[in-house]
Structures are given as C-alpha cells and as structure tokens.
Amino acid sequence: MTMPAPATGARSHLFNDRTLPAYRAAVAAGVDRVARRVATAGPFSGITPDRLGPEIAAVDLDRPLGETGAALDELEQVYLRDAVYFHHPRYLAHLNCPVVIPALLGEAVLSAVNSSLDTWDQSAGGTLIERRLIDWTAGRIGLGPDADGVFTSGGSQSNFQALLLAREQALAATALPRHQALPRLRVLTSQAGHFSVQKSAKMLGLAPDAVIAVETDRDRRMRPAVLARELERCRRAGLPVMAVVATAGTTDFGSIDPLPEIADACARAGARLHVDAAYGCGLLVSRTRRHLLAGIERADSVTVDFHKSFFQPVSSSALLVRDRSVLRHATHHADYLNPARAAEQRIPNQVDKSVQTTRRFDALKLWLTLRVMGADAVGELFDQVVDRAAEAYALLAADPRFEVVTRSQLSTVVFRHLPPVGTDPADADEANLYARRALAASGEAVVAGTKVDGRHYLKFTLLNPETTAADVAHVLDLVAGHAEQYLSDQAAAAELCRAAG
Ligand SMILES: Cc1ncc(COP(=O)(O)O)c(C=O)c1O
C-alpha cells in the first residue's frame, strides 16, 4: 500500500486521507481546550454584550492566524472564556440540558463524515439509521403501524411542519376554494402553549386571530371542557379547526395537558390532534413516569425534542405522524435530487418528508446514546431531574422569602422573591428582575424569568442530574440576597429623597 502524498497549501486544510494527522491533532486540541475549560468554568462569566462585542469586532476575519493553536487561543478569548455552560450544576435557566458523551461522539463522527440526510445517495446507512430511530420513537409513543416521521432542527420546526401538514389536510377537506378557506382555519392551543404555534400560524398564512388560546386550570393544564366549548363555537361559526395543539410539558410550568380528555374532544369534533412533547418526551423512556404521557398515542402528530430531555446536543428533534401518507404535503420531486421515479423504485429519500433539503445526521447522536448507554439510562437521568424539581418546589413552598406558582409535572419551578408586605408591586417586580441580572453578572448561577398574570417571576428549569438540593438552596439564598439588596437600596434612596425635601 502506498502512502498518499501529504497535502500542502490550502488543500492541507481539507479533511481527507492525506490530512488525517492534522485532523486528529486539530480535533484533539479542540477537545483538550474544551475539557480544560470545563474543568474550572462556572455556569457563566457574567460578561455583557458591551464588553465582549469589541473583542469580537476586533478580530480581523481577512487575516487568518494560519495555525490551529493560535486560533484556539483566540477562541478562548472570544468564546470559551465567557460561554454559558449547561453542564454546570448551577445553570438552572432555560430548557438546555447537559449532554451525554455518546452523543458528543456522534456529533464528532457526523460532522466529519458529513452525511446529508436528504437523499439515500448522500447518506446511505444514515438514512436507514434515522428511519430506525423514527420507528423506535413512534413505537415508544404508540402511534401504530402506519406511523412515520422525520428528524428536524428543533421543536419550533417540528411544530411548524405538523401545522403545515394539518393545514393541507384541512384545506383538502373543505369545499371552499383555498384562498377563501385559509383565513377561516383555526388552531386551538392552551394559554401556556409554546409561541412557535403562533409563529407557525403566521408563516402558514393563517389569519392573525387564527390561534385560539384555550384557558388553563390552576396547574396550567388545558381545560378540556373549555376546549370542547371552543370546538363547538368554531363549528357553529363555520371556522374549520385544522389542529388542536396539546402540550406535554409546557415551557414555563412543565404541565402536561390532559391528553385522554383532549383526544376525546378532538375525536368528537373530528379535529386533528398534535401533541407538542418537545419537553415532556423524556418521559417516553422513564420507567416510573411514562404514564404521565397516557393519551399521547392518540395524537395525529407529535413533536419530540431529544435536545431537551434526552441529553442530546443541539440540534436533535423529530416530528412523528400517525399516518405516513400526510407527509406527502412536504414532498416535492426535483429532477436533480429525488425524482418521482426514485420514489417508485422505493429508494428511501428522506427529503420527501422534510421541509429541509440538506440536513444534518443528528439522529446519529441518539443512535450512539441508545447503543452505548441505553434508553433506560436516559430515562433515569430525566427522572432524577424531575425528582430534583419536586425537592426544589418543597424548599420554596416552605420558605417564607418566596412564593412558588405550581408544582411541575416535569422539572421547572416558577417562583418569586416576596418583598415585605406593603411593598409596591412594581418594586417587587424590579427586585426579582434585578436578582436575576445580578445573579448572572456574579457568575454564581443562571436562572430564567417569566411573567405570570402580568407579574415578573423567576424560573428554574432543572435538567441537570448533577444539580443537588444544596445547589438549589444556595441559589435561593443568593436570589434572596440580591432581591433584598435591591429593596434596601431603593428604600435608602427614597429616604434620601424625603430628607432632601
Ligand atoms: C413546549 C415547547 N415546544 C417547542 C419548543 C421549541 O423548541 P426549539 O427551541 O427546539 O425550537 C419549546 C422550546 O422551549 C418548548 O418548550
């Protein structure tokens, strides 16, 4: 066997059989930098855009450094030093999970091989692996023998595609011409549903008032009786409901809509049911909480986000459908790529089912996760964060410094610092906003915020099994400290004003 001649010049940067030593060295150097940073990093440095912006602006993109080590040194300054680290036990903010090592391995492999999952002739085994994982997920949901689906870039895209399919199904079912039917279509989702439903409706050309927010109960779960009333109201008004979107794990409250009752209401009204399980899909692999998703198997389509509750790196999501034939609404045969004859020859071209063309082999990360650690281990990790949220809720409920909103079925906790009785509600809002900012700026912890009934609240999204109850208690002390500091500074400033007359 003859050794290939080493590449020189610009070609030395191409990944191929002639550059394998450079590939190994560069990736190992990058992995080493990340590992060294992770060994000491907090959840966030607290940097502001004003401070970091000039450093990034000062990089002359037209003057390459020419060398990996120098580029990595620079990367430390412009990115790694101040990145937000989701692996850290005191990162408690958004729906970002720490990631598992088999998935990181998958990420390294998939980007090097660089398969594109639009067609069989750009991916081969990648296509079949994605299909196996779609079947596996559909099986876990219980969607039946005609199910299918496709990986997507995230929950927003999965919801968008679900509503695209629903719109086309609804338009095909109405006697009205398309342009007359489109503004009449309605989508029903709960008040706590994800904003991607509204955004999708807009992108799909629906009317501005097409999305109807169905009232939720005290636990922020859709009220099935109100849904039934809204379905009936739409029927009487001649407004076709193209989909009911139930949420299995609302973003703020971790609430799971009552899926069996919602499925009943949809069945009675002949409405299509989409379940947004972007967050709650982790329960599909829980050995103790799978029952919380009961009823999901009656959905017409389901969104799952492996990059939320399967400990996968961004991005990794999928849309599943009960009846594979509806995916035809996303099909377009292009002569150069996926001609109709390829479908006739049963060549598996995933682009026939996707709104994307070139598409990452994100499925590989889940594949390696299941092959190395297995579904039960993923479910175990998710169960641990749900347990931790219950502990956090109990801590908050027992702490007079705080008010806590609802007990999540998943792993969020929405709460606020309670100021002394008589404090102006606007000051209480500001104290909570300040506490969140000050906490992030201190680099000690990161928490999220949201509004409940018009007032500012704070939020933990607990997705890290390494977060302990002691971490939660410590962060609560920090939050209370910052909020109290704000209120006492305000009181002192008011006192000064009064004294000055
Ligand atoms: C319930 C729910 N659906 C959809 C999404 C959107 O997912 P993505 O951010 O992956 O687009 C989110 C994101 O937080 C979510 O919580």
Ligand as a Chemical Component Dictionary entry (heavy atoms), coordinates in Angstrom:
data_LIG
# 
_chem_comp.id                   LIG 
_chem_comp.type                 NON-POLYMER 
_chem_comp.pdbx_formal_charge   0 
_chem_comp.three_letter_code    LIG 
# 
loop_
_chem_comp_atom.comp_id 
_chem_comp_atom.atom_id 
_chem_comp_atom.alt_atom_id 
_chem_comp_atom.type_symbol 
_chem_comp_atom.charge 
_chem_comp_atom.model_Cartn_x 
_chem_comp_atom.model_Cartn_y 
_chem_comp_atom.model_Cartn_z 
_chem_comp_atom.pdbx_ordinal 
LIG C1 C1 C 0 -43.092 23.126 24.666 1  
LIG C2 C2 C 0 -42.089 23.604 23.657 2  
LIG N1 N1 N 0 -42.341 23.450 22.352 3  
LIG C3 C3 C 0 -41.491 23.867 21.400 4  
LIG C4 C4 C 0 -40.313 24.491 21.743 5  
LIG C5 C5 C 0 -39.382 24.969 20.673 6  
LIG O1 O1 O 0 -38.293 24.109 20.588 7  
LIG P1 P1 P 0 -36.931 24.551 19.890 8  
LIG O2 O2 O 0 -36.328 25.573 20.798 9  
LIG O3 O3 O 0 -36.170 23.281 19.832 10 
LIG O4 O4 O 0 -37.258 25.107 18.556 11 
LIG C6 C6 C 0 -40.011 24.688 23.087 12 
LIG C7 C7 C 0 -38.764 25.376 23.475 13 
LIG O5 O5 O 0 -38.522 25.665 24.610 14 
LIG C8 C8 C 0 -40.912 24.231 24.068 15 
LIG O6 O6 O 0 -40.670 24.396 25.372 16 
# 
loop_
_chem_comp_bond.comp_id 
_chem_comp_bond.atom_id_1 
_chem_comp_bond.atom_id_2 
_chem_comp_bond.value_order 
_chem_comp_bond.pdbx_ordinal 
LIG C1 C2 SING 1  
LIG C2 N1 SING 2  
LIG C2 C8 DOUB 3  
LIG N1 C3 DOUB 4  
LIG C3 C4 SING 5  
LIG C4 C5 SING 6  
LIG C4 C6 DOUB 7  
LIG C5 O1 SING 8  
LIG O1 P1 SING 9  
LIG P1 O2 DOUB 10 
LIG P1 O3 SING 11 
LIG P1 O4 SING 12 
LIG C6 C7 SING 13 
LIG C6 C8 SING 14 
LIG C7 O5 DOUB 15 
LIG C8 O6 SING 16 
# 
